[in-house]
């Protein structure tokens, strides 16, 4: 079993924004945040995880690899099997979480892969004991390691280790050989990660490293496949990132056009006054499939299940879209229709 991820998740320095050890002292295996009860119940945490994991299946994760526990949690994740790596309340949470099968090659973040604990056997858990003199931090101060579950393991420099703090309901993102970021509420962390994917700040590339495009600006000139393929440098140049961004923007514009046509058809049935021109692409590609077309109709804007369906449809188009670059670069790209 791939315990390298667990080992990678073992030792991290406290984030620079956290209070110094002299302010909040940790006692081995105990919670020192002063919280008498967990912020979230195990079932509440499981629901938060499941909602986000379902979103990931619209990207490069395969829905068939998503494993949902039976009522009561994973029967193989017991104290006898999981200790000393995961025990107590952390185990109660971990055994109720959904997981992606370890055979999945998708990454949740930059050089970061989710851990599939239900696939571990007893010896796998016993090969590494995380209970050592490591300080784990929460927004409340230092928290004992018995309340920490590593949910994703990073690899190489700047790969992301993701730690779940089950008592304070937070996730800490740790950059290998770099620094720890401040802990964030579970809901907020996953909402932020979802937004990063939706706004193309993170771009999943099957078989390759997830693209981080936090500071990449839209290019004025069109980039061709020939320019990308002819590069001498390895994958992940600025040109690669810009091409991926442009391709996905075009792809979502295509999805917007289909949604627009469908909306026109529905509007005509209800004698709705139609616009004189079609919506155009904006700097925010996600709006292409969710907002642009809405302002052209004096009808209620999509919400709830309808909005979810529109978002899912756009993701589905993106997932199945391919071009000549798919084999060469592993990119899901399309061309906006003439």
C-alpha positions in Angstrom: 0.0 0.0 0.0 1.2 3.5 -0.8 2.3 4.8 2.6 4.6 7.4 1.2 1.7 9.8 1.3 1.2 9.2 5.0 4.9 9.7 5.7 4.9 12.9 3.7 2.1 14.1 5.9 4.1 13.6 9.1 6.1 16.6 10.1 5.3 20.3 9.4 6.3 23.5 11.0 3.7 25.8 12.4 2.3 28.5 10.1 3.9 32.0 10.5 0.5 33.5 11.3 -0.1 31.2 14.2 0.7 32.1 17.8 4.0 31.1 19.2 4.3 27.9 21.4 4.6 30.1 24.4 1.1 31.4 23.9 -0.6 28.0 23.5 1.1 24.9 24.7 0.1 21.5 23.5 -0.1 18.4 25.7 0.7 15.2 24.0 -2.5 13.7 22.5 -4.8 16.3 23.9 -6.7 19.2 22.5 -5.5 22.6 23.9 -7.8 24.8 21.9 -10.3 25.0 24.8 -13.1 23.6 22.7 -15.2 21.2 24.7 -17.1 19.7 21.8 -16.1 19.3 18.1 -17.3 22.1 15.7 -18.8 19.5 13.4 -20.1 16.0 14.0 -18.5 13.1 12.0 -21.6 12.9 9.8 -21.5 16.6 9.1 -17.9 16.4 8.1 -18.7 13.4 5.8 -21.4 15.4 4.1 -19.1 18.3 3.4 -16.5 16.0 2.0 -19.0 14.1 -0.2 -20.4 17.3 -1.7 -17.0 18.5 -2.7 -15.9 15.0 -3.9 -19.0 14.9 -6.2 -17.8 18.2 -7.7 -14.4 16.6 -8.4 -16.1 13.9 -10.5 -17.0 16.7 -12.9 -13.3 17.4 -13.4 -10.7 14.6 -13.8 -11.9 12.3 -11.0 -13.9 9.3 -12.2 -17.3 8.9 -10.5 -16.8 5.1 -10.4 -13.7 5.6 -8.1 -15.7 7.5 -5.5 -16.3 5.2 -2.5 -19.1 6.0 -0.1 -19.1 4.2 3.3 -22.0 2.0 4.4 -24.1 3.1 7.4 -21.9 3.3 10.5 -18.7 3.8 8.5 -16.1 1.6 6.9 -16.1 -1.7 8.8 -12.4 -2.3 8.1 -11.3 1.0 9.8 -11.3 -0.2 13.4 -9.0 0.8 16.3 -7.2 -2.6 16.0 -6.4 -1.9 12.4 -5.8 1.9 12.3 -4.0 2.5 15.5 -1.6 4.2 16.2 -2.0 6.3 13.0 -5.6 7.2 13.5 -7.4 6.7 16.8 -10.3 8.0 19.0 -12.5 10.8 17.6 -10.3 11.2 14.5 -11.0 7.6 13.7 -14.8 8.1 14.2 -14.5 10.9 11.6 -12.2 9.1 9.2 -14.3 5.9 9.0 -17.3 7.9 7.9 -15.6 9.9 5.1 -15.9 9.1 1.4 -12.7 8.2 -0.4 -11.5 7.9 -4.0 -10.0 4.5 -4.9 -6.2 4.5 -4.7 -6.0 3.5 -8.4 -7.2 7.0 -9.3 -4.3 9.0 -10.7 -6.1 12.3 -10.3 -4.7 15.0 -8.0 -6.8 17.2 -5.7 -4.2 20.0 -5.8 -0.7 20.8 -7.0 1.3 17.6 -6.7 -1.2 16.3 -4.1 -3.2 13.1 -4.1 -6.0 12.0 -1.8 -5.3 9.1 0.5 -7.5 6.0 0.4 -7.5 4.7 4.0 -10.1 2.0 3.5 -7.7 0.2 1.2 -5.0 0.0 3.9 -4.3 -3.2 5.8 -3.2 -3.4 9.5 0.5 -3.5 8.7 0.2 -0.4 6.6 -1.2 1.6 9.5 1.4 0.2 11.9 4.4 1.1 9.7 4.2 4.7 10.7 3.2 6.3 14.0 2.4 10.0 13.7 2.4 10.5 17.5 5.6 12.3 17.9 6.6 15.8 19.1 4.9 17.7 16.2 2.9 20.8 16.7 -0.3 21.0 14.7 -2.0 24.4 14.7 -5.6 25.5 14.5 -7.2 28.9 14.5 -7.6 28.4 18.3 -4.0 27.5 19.0 -2.0 24.3 19.2 -4.0 21.0 18.8 -3.0 17.5 19.7 -2.0 15.2 16.8 -4.6 12.7 17.8 -7.2 15.1 16.3 -5.3 15.3 12.9 -6.0 13.2 9.9 -3.9 13.6 6.7 -6.4 13.5 3.9 -4.0 14.1 1.0 -0.3 13.6 0.6 2.0 15.9 -1.4 5.1 15.0 -3.4 8.2 17.0 -4.2 8.8 20.6 -3.5 5.6 22.7 -3.1 3.4 19.7 -3.2 0.4 20.0 -0.9 -0.2 18.0 2.2 -3.7 18.5 3.5 -4.5 18.0 7.2 -8.0 17.6 8.6 -8.4 18.9 12.2 -11.5 17.0 13.3 -11.9 18.9 16.6 -11.9 22.4 15.2 -13.3 21.5 11.8 -10.5 23.0 9.8 -8.1 22.0 7.0 -4.5 23.1 6.9 -2.6 23.2 3.6 1.1 22.6 3.9 3.6 23.2 1.1 6.4 20.7 1.1 9.8 22.2 1.8 8.2 25.6 2.0 5.6 26.6 4.6 2.2 25.9 6.2 -0.8 28.1 5.3 -3.2 29.2 8.0 -6.0 26.7 8.9 -9.3 27.3 7.2 -12.8 26.0 8.1 -13.6 22.8 6.2 -16.6 24.4 4.3 -14.6 27.5 3.4 -11.6 25.5 2.3 -13.6 23.4 -0.1 -15.6 26.4 -1.3 -12.3 28.2 -2.1 -10.9 25.2 -3.8 -14.1 24.8 -5.9 -13.9 28.4 -6.9 -10.2 28.1 -7.8 -11.2 25.4 -10.3 -14.3 27.2 -11.6 -12.3 30.4 -12.2 -9.4 28.6 -13.8 -6.9 29.4 -11.1 -6.3 25.7 -10.8 -6.5 23.5 -14.0 -6.5 19.7 -13.7 -4.4 18.0 -16.4 -4.8 14.2 -16.5 -1.5 12.6 -16.4 0.3 15.8 -15.7 0.9 18.3 -12.8 -2.1 20.4 -11.9 -1.7 23.9 -13.4 -1.6 26.8 -11.0 -2.6 30.0 -12.8 -3.1 32.4 -9.9 -1.1 35.2 -11.6 -1.6 34.4 -15.3 -3.3 37.1 -17.3 -5.4 36.7 -20.4 -3.2 37.0 -23.6 -4.1 39.4 -26.3 -3.0 37.1 -29.2 -4.4 33.7 -30.1 -2.1 30.8 -29.3 -2.0 27.9 -31.7 -1.4 24.2 -31.1 1.7 24.4 -33.2 3.2 27.0 -31.0 2.6 24.9 -27.9 3.9 21.6 -29.4 7.0 23.2 -30.9 8.3 24.4 -27.6 11.7 23.0 -26.5 11.1 23.5 -22.8 9.3 21.0 -20.6 5.6 21.2 -19.9 4.2 24.0 -17.7 5.7 27.0 -19.5 3.7 30.3 -19.4 2.6 29.6 -23.0 1.3 26.2 -21.9 -0.7 27.7 -19.1 -2.1 30.5 -21.3 -3.1 28.0 -24.0 -4.9 25.8 -21.5 -6.8 28.9 -20.2 -7.8 30.0 -23.7 -8.9 26.5 -24.6 -11.1 26.1 -21.6 -12.6 29.6 -22.0 -13.5 28.7 -25.6 -14.9 25.4 -24.5 -17.2 27.1 -21.9 -18.2 29.7 -24.4 -19.4 26.8 -26.6 -21.3 25.4 -23.7 -22.8 28.9 -23.1 -23.9 29.0 -26.8 -25.8 25.7 -26.4 -27.4 26.8 -23.1 -28.4 30.1 -24.9 -30.0 28.2 -27.7 -31.9 26.0 -25.3 -33.1 29.0 -23.3 -34.3 30.7 -26.5 -36.3 27.6 -27.3 -37.9 27.6 -23.9 -38.5 31.3 -23.9 -40.3 31.1 -27.3 -42.8 28.7 -25.8 -43.7 31.3 -23.2 -43.7 34.2 -25.6 -40.7 35.8 -23.9 -39.2 38.8 -25.7 -35.9 37.6 -27.1 -32.6 39.6 -27.2 -31.3 41.2 -30.4 -27.8 39.8 -30.0 -26.2 36.8 -28.4 -24.0 37.1 -25.3 -20.3 37.4 -25.7 -17.3 35.9 -23.9 -16.1 37.8 -20.8 -13.0 37.7 -18.8 -14.7 35.3 -16.3 -15.2 32.1 -18.3 -17.4 30.4 -15.7 -20.0 33.1 -16.2 -20.3 31.9 -19.8 -22.4 29.0 -18.6 -24.1 30.5 -15.6 -24.8 34.2 -16.0 -24.3 35.8 -19.3 -27.4 34.4 -21.1 -29.6 35.1 -18.1 -29.7 38.9 -18.4 -31.2 38.7 -21.8 -34.5 37.3 -20.5 -37.1 38.8 -18.2 -37.6 35.5 -16.4 -36.4 34.0 -13.1 -32.7 33.3 -13.1 -31.7 29.6 -12.7 -31.2 28.4 -9.1 -31.2 25.2 -7.3 -31.3 22.0 -9.3 -31.5 23.9 -12.6 -28.4 25.9 -11.9 -26.6 22.7 -10.8 -27.7 21.0 -14.1 -26.2 23.9 -16.1 -22.9 23.8 -14.2 -22.8 20.0 -14.5 -23.5 20.2 -18.3 -20.6 22.7 -18.8 -18.3 20.4 -16.8 -19.4 17.4 -18.8 -18.6 19.2 -22.1 -15.2 20.1 -20.7 -14.5 16.6 -19.6 -15.3 14.9 -22.9 -13.7 17.5 -25.1 -10.5 16.5 -27.0 -8.2 17.8 -29.7 -4.9 16.9 -31.3 -3.2 18.0 -28.1 -4.9 15.5 -25.9 -2.3 12.8 -26.6 0.6 15.2 -26.7 -0.1 17.3 -23.7 -3.0 15.6 -21.8 -5.2 18.7 -22.2 -9.0 18.6 -22.6 -9.3 21.4 -25.2 -11.8 22.6 -27.8 -12.2 25.3 -30.4 -15.0 27.8 -30.2 -17.4 27.0 -33.1 -17.3 29.5 -36.0 
